[in-house]
Amino acid sequence: MTDDDPPVPDEVLTSATERLEAAELSLADNEELLHALSELQPVYESERSYFVLGNYDREPIRRLNLVVDRLNRRSDAYAFRMVDVRGDWDNGIQKFCLVADLVTHIVGVAEAEPSGFLVEQGLLAGTSDYFEKSHVLKREYPGDDRAFDWMQDSVFDLLEDEGRLYRWETEADLVEAADTLP
């Protein structure tokens, strides 16, 4: 990091450093990752931050961007996607974990073909720290009770039990669901 980089809170550096040490990265890789995290200054400056996950295919990413835009309209919030965190990350799970540690909310936009964040859904359900801050906007497909596989449905059921599953069919529904997020 250089003198021009924004300050990173000590607890974030501690968490990031512990994860990076566990991964046995080179010093150069370690510094590159910490620099990428320091670029997320709005996360540290905002009362609420949203790490928005989903599918990056042409149509779904438009809806993903719609959610990011709606959340960024809040005066005390900052929302971003995984691709907004620059850097050459060889390990996507490590990137997810480091970024998920920083934010106040993790928001998944789930669509059936493909869901776009299947691995992350497993991490959300399997890690209590991530699960507690997770919300999913699940697309409903009228007439299709099996749009998602059993593993995804299990994660959705857990989130629904906690009141953090939001269903939508149309883009207007998606906007409304995004607006109801804490």
C-alpha positions as a printed Julia matrix, in Angstrom:
182×3 Matrix{Float64}:
   0.0     0.0     0.0
   1.16    3.54   -0.67
   0.68    6.72    1.32
  -2.11    7.71   -1.1
  -4.23    4.63   -0.31
  -7.21    5.14    2.03
  -6.82    3.8     5.55
  -8.13    0.32    6.18
  -9.68   -0.38    9.62
  -7.49   -2.5    11.9
 -10.07   -5.3    12.28
 -10.32   -5.63    8.5
  -6.56   -5.81    8.14
  -6.4    -8.41   10.91
  -9.04  -10.58    9.26
  -7.49  -10.18    5.82
  -4.0   -10.82    7.13
  -5.08  -14.0     8.92
  -6.76  -15.32    5.76
  -3.8   -14.38    3.59
  -1.31  -16.01    5.96
  -3.39  -19.18    5.97
  -3.27  -19.21    2.16
   0.56  -18.99    2.15
   0.73  -16.24   -0.46
   3.88  -14.47   -1.53
   4.55  -11.0    -0.15
   3.76   -9.47   -3.56
   0.43  -11.33   -3.75
  -0.38  -10.32   -0.19
   0.28   -6.63   -0.92
  -1.75   -6.75   -4.14
  -4.75   -8.22   -2.32
  -4.54   -5.71    0.52
  -4.32   -2.89   -2.05
  -7.45   -4.2    -3.8
  -9.28   -4.23   -0.46
  -8.13   -0.69    0.3
  -9.91    0.44   -2.88
 -13.19   -0.35   -1.17
 -12.99    2.82    0.91
 -16.75    3.51    0.55
 -17.39    0.26    2.47
 -15.51    1.69    5.46
 -17.19    5.08    5.17
 -20.8     3.89    4.78
 -23.15    2.84    7.53
 -24.39   -0.04    5.36
 -22.55   -1.92    2.65
 -23.93   -4.51    0.25
 -21.88   -7.18   -1.52
 -24.24   -8.16   -4.38
 -23.8   -11.59   -5.96
 -25.41  -13.15   -8.99
 -25.14  -14.15  -12.6
 -23.01  -12.04  -14.98
 -24.66  -13.24  -18.2
 -26.16  -10.49  -20.36
 -29.75  -10.34  -19.06
 -29.15  -11.39  -15.45
 -26.32   -8.87  -14.99
 -28.71   -6.13  -16.03
 -30.96   -7.15  -13.12
 -27.95   -7.49  -10.82
 -26.94   -3.93  -11.74
 -30.51   -2.81  -11.09
 -30.23   -4.08   -7.5
 -26.83   -2.39   -7.04
 -28.28    0.86   -8.36
 -31.32    0.71   -6.04
 -29.14    0.08   -3.01
 -26.69    2.83   -3.95
 -29.56    5.34   -3.97
 -29.6     5.12   -0.19
 -27.68    8.0     1.34
 -25.84    5.89    3.92
 -25.09    2.85    1.75
 -22.58    1.48   -0.72
 -23.36   -1.53   -2.94
 -21.0    -3.31   -5.32
 -20.45   -6.57   -7.2
 -17.57   -9.04   -7.04
 -16.13   -7.74  -10.32
 -15.95   -4.23   -8.86
 -13.08   -5.4    -6.64
 -10.06   -5.17   -8.9
  -6.93   -7.27   -8.83
  -5.72  -10.57  -10.18
  -7.33  -13.02   -7.8
  -6.36  -16.62   -8.44
  -8.7   -17.86   -5.74
 -12.32  -16.72   -6.09
 -13.37  -18.24   -2.78
 -10.61  -16.34   -1.0
 -11.75  -13.13   -2.71
 -15.34  -13.8    -1.69
 -14.38  -14.45    1.94
 -12.17  -11.38    2.26
 -14.81   -9.11    0.77
 -17.7   -10.75    2.68
 -15.82  -10.08    5.93
 -15.92   -6.34    5.2
 -19.58   -5.73    4.43
 -22.68   -5.38    6.58
 -24.92   -7.26    4.09
 -24.45   -9.96    1.46
 -27.2    -9.93   -1.18
 -27.71  -12.72   -3.68
 -29.84  -12.34   -6.78
 -30.85  -15.91   -7.6
 -32.04  -16.9   -11.05
 -32.42  -20.51  -12.18
 -30.28  -20.74  -15.31
 -27.6   -20.59  -13.94
 -27.91  -19.2   -10.43
 -24.59  -17.37  -10.73
 -23.41  -17.82   -7.17
 -23.81  -21.49   -6.37
 -20.46  -21.86   -4.56
 -21.09  -18.69   -2.57
 -24.51  -20.02   -1.53
 -22.76  -22.95    0.09
 -20.44  -20.56    1.92
 -23.41  -18.45    3.03
 -25.18  -21.42    4.57
 -22.05  -23.04    5.97
 -20.54  -20.0     7.68
 -22.6   -18.44   10.45
 -20.94  -15.02   10.08
 -21.92  -14.87    6.41
 -25.34  -16.45    6.89
 -26.34  -13.86    9.49
 -25.75  -11.0     7.05
 -27.16  -12.72    3.94
 -30.33  -11.87    2.04
 -31.43  -13.5    -1.21
 -33.7   -12.1    -3.9
 -35.03  -15.31   -5.44
 -36.67  -15.27   -8.82
 -39.94  -17.21   -8.98
 -40.92  -19.07  -12.13
 -44.7   -19.6   -12.3
 -45.58  -23.22  -13.04
 -42.04  -24.47  -12.27
 -41.73  -25.79   -8.73
 -38.24  -27.2    -9.37
 -36.45  -24.23  -10.96
 -33.6   -24.61   -8.46
 -31.89  -27.78   -7.26
 -32.45  -29.32   -3.82
 -29.26  -27.84   -2.37
 -30.21  -24.3    -3.38
 -33.76  -24.83   -2.15
 -32.34  -25.87    1.23
 -30.41  -22.6     1.48
 -33.52  -20.67    0.43
 -35.54  -22.48    3.13
 -33.0   -21.5     5.79
 -33.1   -17.87    4.7
 -36.89  -17.88    4.52
 -37.06  -19.16    8.11
 -34.97  -16.11    9.1
 -37.09  -13.66    7.06
 -34.28  -12.93    4.62
 -35.64  -14.47    1.41
 -37.39  -12.08   -0.98
 -39.3   -13.47   -3.96
 -39.72  -11.72   -7.31
 -41.03  -12.5   -10.8
 -40.76   -9.23  -12.74
 -38.16   -6.48  -12.68
 -40.7    -4.27  -10.9
 -40.93   -6.98   -8.2
 -37.13   -7.1    -8.05
 -36.93   -3.33   -7.47
 -39.55   -3.61   -4.75
 -37.69   -6.5    -3.11
 -34.38   -4.58   -3.23
 -36.09   -1.58   -1.64
 -37.23   -3.74    1.31
 -33.7    -4.89    2.18
 -32.41   -3.53    5.51
